């Protein structure tokens, strides 16, 4: 995770004003040999794994954990502003 992504997630969490919320990284859908990813705010569930990145706890559910290993979360300003979540280890180098 790049530092700008961590900053943007922290800012959004602060706006929610709910201390129990954490950022969840999830697999949106899988097709072929790769997956597409998403981020959402959620409360921790017993089956979640908590991964600390950039001094922030991220929630990872038990489903499709094999597609999460090696994930890259970046917030980019160019060519368009927003999050880019990829996993080169799973043949996902960007949206198509």
C-alpha positions in Angstrom: 0.0 0.0 0.0 1.4 3.4 -0.9 1.3 6.2 1.7 -1.3 8.2 -0.2 -3.7 5.2 -0.2 -3.2 4.8 3.6 -3.8 8.6 4.0 -7.0 8.5 1.9 -8.4 5.5 3.8 -7.6 7.1 7.2 -9.3 10.3 6.2 -12.4 8.4 5.0 -12.5 6.3 8.2 -12.3 9.5 10.3 -15.3 11.0 8.4 -17.3 7.9 9.3 -16.8 8.7 13.0 -17.3 5.0 14.0 -14.2 3.7 15.8 -15.3 0.1 15.4 -14.9 0.3 11.6 -11.8 -0.9 9.7 -11.0 -1.1 6.0 -11.9 -4.5 4.4 -10.1 -5.7 1.3 -12.2 -8.1 -0.6 -12.4 -10.0 -3.9 -15.2 -8.4 -5.9 -15.3 -11.2 -8.5 -13.1 -13.9 -10.0 -12.9 -14.9 -13.6 -10.4 -16.9 -15.4 -7.1 -17.0 -13.5 -7.5 -13.6 -11.8 -9.7 -11.5 -9.5 -10.9 -7.9 -9.2 -10.8 -6.3 -5.8 -12.6 -3.8 -3.6 -12.3 -1.8 -0.4 -15.1 -1.2 2.1 -15.5 -0.2 5.7 -16.7 -2.9 8.0 -16.6 -4.3 11.5 -14.3 -7.2 12.3 -15.8 -10.6 12.2 -14.5 -13.7 14.1 -13.3 -15.4 10.8 -11.4 -12.3 9.6 -7.6 -12.1 9.4 -6.2 -8.7 10.4 -3.2 -7.6 8.4 -1.3 -4.5 9.5 -0.1 -2.3 6.6 1.2 1.3 6.9 0.3 1.2 10.6 -3.4 0.4 9.7 -5.3 -2.7 10.3 -7.0 -4.2 7.2 -9.6 -6.9 7.4 -9.3 -9.9 5.1 -12.1 -12.5 5.0 -11.6 -16.2 4.6 -13.0 -16.3 1.0 -10.5 -16.1 -1.8 -7.6 -15.5 0.5 -5.3 -17.0 -2.1 -6.1 -14.0 -4.4 -5.3 -11.5 -1.6 -1.7 -12.6 -1.0 0.6 -10.2 -2.9 -2.0 -7.5 -3.3 -0.9 -3.9 -4.2 -3.2 -1.0 -3.1 -2.2 2.4 -4.5 -3.9 5.8 -4.7 -2.9 7.5 -7.9 -3.3 11.1 -9.0 -2.6 10.3 -12.6 -3.9 9.4 -15.2 -7.1 9.6 -13.1 -7.4 10.1 -9.4 -8.4 7.1 -7.4 -7.5 3.7 -5.9 -5.8 1.1 -8.1 -5.8 -2.4 -6.6 -3.8 -5.1 -8.4 -2.2 -8.4 -7.7 0.6 -9.2 -10.2 1.1 -12.5 -8.5 -2.3 -13.6 -9.7 -2.1 -12.2 -13.3 -4.0 -9.0 -12.3 -2.0 -6.0 -13.5 -4.9 -3.6 -13.8 -8.5 -3.4 -15.0 -9.4 -4.6 -18.4 
